[in-house]
């Protein structure tokens, strides 16, 4: 079975405070995008264990990998004894605020649930997913959603339109736990606009820009530069970064803007032209 695991962007991201359990209470509007990893799942005989291979040599494939954890958790919850082989082809960069690891884990749960005749309903699968990470339940749903709690409370919504995007990421990543840990003590950089941006009937804002920009001022400069470009309606950091996304006024402007950004800011910038999706193809597998 082969599945696509989409990246996501946060159109809005608000932190409401720290909870008693140590997590932060958030409100966020997330949308899947057309940039995807690809996961192939093969069933083996009982006692065969869980094996993962990946085309990204920097990604560990042992027991700490979230895909392996997801497969092990599914088999335990479903009380299934089977061997599973997983082949992951990565396109979503890690440490990017695009949810690649969470999406890969959700694709694992979705694919195994399909492979083993729908042992769990979607609600039950989201409950299992919440044990793996705050973003994983969102990817089980496969649609744009407003998420609350620590991110695991998912309310699907319709964006009503596909937003053309350019994703831009420098060579470094950002640790999500670190970004949260600095939220209270961080300060705004002079001259940087953190206020909500109104565009295409949405309000774009990210409370984690403050701590991340303080440590990585290049991202603040990238946001400011993007907002000055005529093709750009909105520029915002996704999640905890380090990806910035530009919402474009017209589809087709991404490649020209990407070339200009590399020439003006960093010739090594990773860029990707994509769009928001009303729903992802994560649940559709080729058997």
Secondary structure, 3 states (H helix, E strand, C coil): CEEEEEEEEEEEEEEEEECCCCCEEEEEEEEEEEEEEEEEEEEECCCCCEEEEECCCCCCCCCCCHHHHHHHHHHHHHCCCCEEEEEEECCCCCCCCCCHHHHHHHHHHHHHHHHCCCCCCHHHHHHHHCCCCCCHHHHHHCECEEEECCCCEEEECCCCCCCEEEEEECCCCCCHHHHHHCCCCCCCCCCCCCCCEEECCEEEEECCHHHHHHHCHHHHHHHHHHHCCCCEEEEEECCCCCEEEEEECCCCCHHHHHHHHHHHCCCCCEEEEEEECCECCCCCCEC
